[in-house]
Amino acid sequence: MQIRKNIAVSETGFVFDPTSGESYSINKEGQAIMAMLKDEKSLEEISSEMCTEYAIDPASFEKYFYDFIGMLRQFQLIEEDE
């Protein structure tokens, strides 16, 4: 899965979808995850980096990660691997 190529993410956490005209705000953790998704990092790589950076255990991170991915899916901001 990856962030759709036309989705713009600013350094301040502003996310813009030019297809729908919708905009969203995300926190710094969400920004970090979106940047790693844009770089096509795997869940394992994302989890490792986030757990190290934010001192969170892998099980807790995985729950938050899938909640965040669910939100991205709901707003159609990601492309699924086929």
N, C-alpha and C positions, 0 to 999 in steps of 0.2 A: 504494500500500500504506500501511497505517496500523496503529497499535497498536489492538487491540480496545478498545472503549470501557470495558469493565468491568475492565480491567487496572489495578491500582494500583501506582504506582512512588513509593517514598519518596525523600527527599533523601539518604538514606544508601546508596542502591543496592539496596534490598530491593524485589523485584518479586513481587506476589501475584496469582494467578489464582483468583478466587472460584468460577469454574465447576468447576475440577478440585480446588481446595484446595491446589495446588502453589505453592511459593515458590522464588524464585531470587535470587541475588546478582549484581550487575553492577558493573563499575568505573565511574569517572567519565566515561570516554569513551563507554561504553555508555549511561550515563544521558543524556548530551548527545544522542546519536543518537536514543534513545527519545523524548526531549522534542521534538526536531525532527520526528520521525515523527508524534507526537501533534498537532503544529501543522500537519501535512499539507504539510511542505516537500518540495520535489523533491530527487532525488538530487544534482542540480547545486548546489542551495542548501546541502544538507548537506555535500557535498564541499568547497565553497568555505569554509564556516565552520570545518569540522574541520581542513582543511589550514592555514588561517591560525592557528587557535587552538593547534594541536599541532605545527606546523612539520613536516608530513609531505607527501610529494609525492603528487599526485593518483592516480597508478597504484598506489602502495602502499596508499593509503587505500581505493581501490575494492576491492582484494582483501580487506582487513580488513572492509569494509562488507558485502560479499556473504557472507563467512563468518559475520558477526554476524546478518545477515538469515536465513541458513540455519538458525542456531540458533533464532531467533525462530519460524520456520516449524515446525521440529521440535517445539517446545513449544506450538504453536498459539496464539501470542501476537499474531499480526498477521492483518489482513484484507487479502486481495488485491483490487486494483482489477479490476473486471470489464469 
